[in-house]
Amino acid sequence: MTDSTENLQTNEIELLTFRVGDQEYAVDIMSVREIRGWTSATPLPHAPSFVRGVINLRGTVLTIVDLSERLGMGTIAVRERNVIIVVQTAGQNIGLLVDAVSDILSLPLSALQPPPEVPSAGSNSFVSALTIVKDRMVRVLDLNSALPCEPLEAT
Amino acid sequence: MNTPNDPMAEIRATFFVECEELLESLQDGLQSLENGETDDETINVVFRAVHSIKGGAGAFGLEDLVEFAHKFESVLDAVRSHELAPDSAVLAVLFQANDMLNDLVFAARNGDDIDKARSARILETLATYIDSEDASDDDVPDFTPMTLTLDFDENSDEDPADPKALPPLAELADTADGMALPESGTSGHDKTQDGSPLNGFVIRFEPQDSLFASGNEPLYLLRLLSEMGEMSTFCDASALPSLKGLRQEKAYLAWEIILETDEDESTLREIFDFVEDVCTLTIKPLEHSDILAMETRQSAKRKSIGKKPSAGEDTQQSSPKAEPPANETDNIPAPEGQPVPAQNNPAVVPADNKPAPNRPKASKTKPTVRVDLGRIDRLVNLVGELVINQAMISQSIQEAGLQANPEIDNGLNEFMQLTREIQDSVMMIRAQPVKSLFQRMARIVRETSADVGKTVQLRTEGETTEVDKTVIEHLADPLTHMIRNAVDHGLETPQDRRAAGKPEEGIITLAAEHRSGRVIIELSDDGAGIDRPRVLQKAIEKGLAPENAELSDTEIDNLLFLPGFSTASEVSNLSGRGVGMDVVRSAIQSLGGRISIHSVPGKGTTFTISLPLTLAVLDGMVVEVAQQTIVVPLSTISETLMLTPDVIRSLGTGASVVQIRERFVPLLDLGAEMGFRAPLESYVGMVVLLISLEDESQMAIIVDMIRDQRQVVIKGLEDTFGRVPGVAAATILGDGKIALILDPVDVVENSGTGDTDIPTNLSLAG
């Protein structure tokens, strides 16, 4: 793994890729704080369906978003091997519940291409870029739109 | 001046912190004066507060503040010298000046603009009192109570109170002898009356240790003096110990200065303005004899300089006896050893005995430490973690099946007690007496009552009740609003009061007390009480209550808390500002508090605010609902019971009530309400928590089972998630899981029963 500061100079980006359902997604590794195993979350009443609840992250309350549900692919049936990726967006920590973490990729920025306009693809707006790795399409998640930073309570 | 790099900024900040304390003691003192405690000590406290603010303000070039404080001080001086009786008219002015001084201090701190017109108006009023006092200024020391604490005090015709700020007597005795004490205070007095043919002063300047400790330098003071005119000085080194005994941080030297100048005494005193508290300063008009005395001494000194090394020790040994006469020589050029009392006006000597008991009183204040609030918050957080940790340990011990071991049990119990004690102590650090809050309210009462032309007396009780600092801060706004309401709407006009056979002066009582782990703040007026027919009519007009509604008194009273409700038929510029009691209520609720109202027609209205002691922990009941663990604040639960078939009554469509001792209380399934499960067919065998609402109505919340009762640490949800309906906060349980803390009142209000236009609590109480 190359040093992250180097990326800035060489126009490279490091991505953490993970699986949601049968799709491959990625986030900029700089926004990832940690990866945790699944612990059952405390559900919040009157919360949107994609909010699984809150967990205790070393004394602070962490909101868990079910990424599959958020992307319109139905809730994840949680098993032991599901993981929570703790990401920081807009100064806030949020946990993403995903099926599994796959890999860390180091790519030149030029390898990212903007997502094509696909009519009525619900989850498209959450994807900021696409790239192809070993014949698989990896969707780079736009954290800000996937995780609205305003209070999530509004359904 | 307050750029971040400015080294003065920090000192400045300290000054303003001190100002707050001084303003508080000023307010206190004035309050005591108003209550008729016009003893000298009280007046001195008041005077000193203003004086110190003036001194500090001068250092930071806060001209407006200095000017105002100076005038204020002058009037207080007149009060202190008993020339101005602190009657109600004078006190009203003093209170006004006090408020203005407050404003000026805060304006100076925040760099705000000040209301110059108002300041000028008050200054003018103050000036009318000063003029009458000027002529007799010289008599002031005769009545000065604190001269006894000084050594050779012909001190301070203007500032006799200052010496009180001096260190205790023991320390004074270090720098000088105590023998002259009983005669002190007035020895210079006769001479001031004579009128001296010479223009000038004799100054005796004795620095104390603290003068050096506070970074002052006598040399600069003397230089400044020398710029004012012809000056000759004599350094009194008689207190100087041998080289061996010399401690560099001590003050051993004193100066006698003869200054021939045309400046007046106050100009001269200005030079010493910042060291007044840390030195003994004596200034009296110059006479020929003084010059002679000085010359003799100066030449004597010159002669002795040659054999200084041994002379130092001699002086040291002989000083206890030799010193007093030496010190008096500035008054008495004649043979040394002339008895000092001869100089004094015998008439005033007895007066000197009186203040003696005051000294311990002044030094009684407990030492305190100023701590950055951030550090305390950190400590609070850590203790919170400790509480969680303790819960975790006890849970894992239980799960390990070790309950039978008494040693572990005892150890755990002790640990629990210690944790709780630490918790309480930490909370106590954050706790502050509500006094500061009440004082602010006193001002609101004064201003509001003046605006609406009512005379109102504010009585406060339980000022020492301590509440978490955050709670106090958040309470100021709602309480201000309530006070305004009480003065404006609660109390009748003087005419109406007379007609009702009440004294014209209305009384508003603000009381605080601790009651069963909560803080109760009561605001009551002795006004006409709530005009219920009018309130109801208004509510119907505004569509807040259904027409021809039959409401109980409590229900009508609670209409006041509805958004968009205002009873004043004319919106006065005071209360009806669009901020209604609903805002007050939500402010209180956001503090985890409740507010209730109680009114008796013709007798008055009482608002009762009940608040948690702290916002960091709470005692909760841990319950289980649909496999979820939820914490219900213990303070909201009045009773718990098990549902049996014979107490449940169904009521129309789906709603049921539970019968509890001749009362029917609506049932609410918490699991369904929180969306954890669909409403159940039967609730028999489940547990209900009886929740008391603000309006004293009740609600029965159904839960599956009660698990535990324990102290939990409150973790805010709002930062991460925003407000969740029905949830006050979250906490971390012993197993590391997060449990939600219920806000029962919110749950009830959000429940389906409250969706109509009819206010929730009305429909609940029905």
Boltz contact constraints between the chains, C-beta under 6 A:
constraints:
  - contact:
      token1: [A, 42]
      token2: [B, 738]
      max_distance: 6.0
  - contact:
      token1: [A, 44]
      token2: [B, 724]
      max_distance: 6.0
  - contact:
      token1: [A, 45]
      token2: [B, 674]
      max_distance: 6.0
  - contact:
      token1: [A, 45]
      token2: [B, 675]
      max_distance: 6.0
  - contact:
      token1: [A, 45]
      token2: [B, 726]
      max_distance: 6.0
  - contact:
      token1: [A, 46]
      token2: [B, 675]
      max_distance: 6.0
  - contact:
      token1: [A, 46]
      token2: [B, 725]
      max_distance: 6.0
  - contact:
      token1: [A, 54]
      token2: [B, 738]
      max_distance: 6.0
  - contact:
      token1: [A, 56]
      token2: [B, 732]
      max_distance: 6.0
  - contact:
      token1: [A, 56]
      token2: [B, 736]
      max_distance: 6.0
  - contact:
      token1: [A, 56]
      token2: [B, 738]
      max_distance: 6.0
  - contact:
      token1: [A, 59]
      token2: [B, 385]
      max_distance: 6.0
  - contact:
      token1: [A, 61]
      token2: [B, 715]
      max_distance: 6.0
  - contact:
      token1: [A, 61]
      token2: [B, 720]
      max_distance: 6.0
  - contact:
      token1: [A, 61]
      token2: [B, 730]
      max_distance: 6.0
  - contact:
      token1: [A, 63]
      token2: [B, 720]
      max_distance: 6.0
  - contact:
      token1: [A, 63]
      token2: [B, 721]
      max_distance: 6.0
  - contact:
      token1: [A, 151]
      token2: [B, 722]
      max_distance: 6.0
  - contact:
      token1: [A, 153]
      token2: [B, 722]
      max_distance: 6.0
